[in-house]
Amino acid sequence: MGRARYSWQKVYTSALRDSDPRRLLARVEQATLALEGRAAEWGIRPGTPAELKEVRKAIAALRKLLKGKMAVRVS
């Protein structure tokens, strides 16, 4: 992913790229807040179908990331 096209992408990308497990939860929380913020403004400033697709992919990736990291912590 090159330059962020959407306002939430920079913080989302940071969450995915951070390899420090101590910061993971905070990064995922920041990304989630950014995505929620974008969702809250959707009625005023609707996005494109492409952005909606990217938002859905981002949410799925964050869930997968958390599941994977939390499973490692439990083991």
Secondary structure, 3 states (H helix, E strand, C coil): CCCCCCCCHHHHHHHHHCCCHHHHHHHHHHHHHHHHHHHHHCCCCCCCHHHHHHHHHHHHHHHHHHHHHHHHHHC
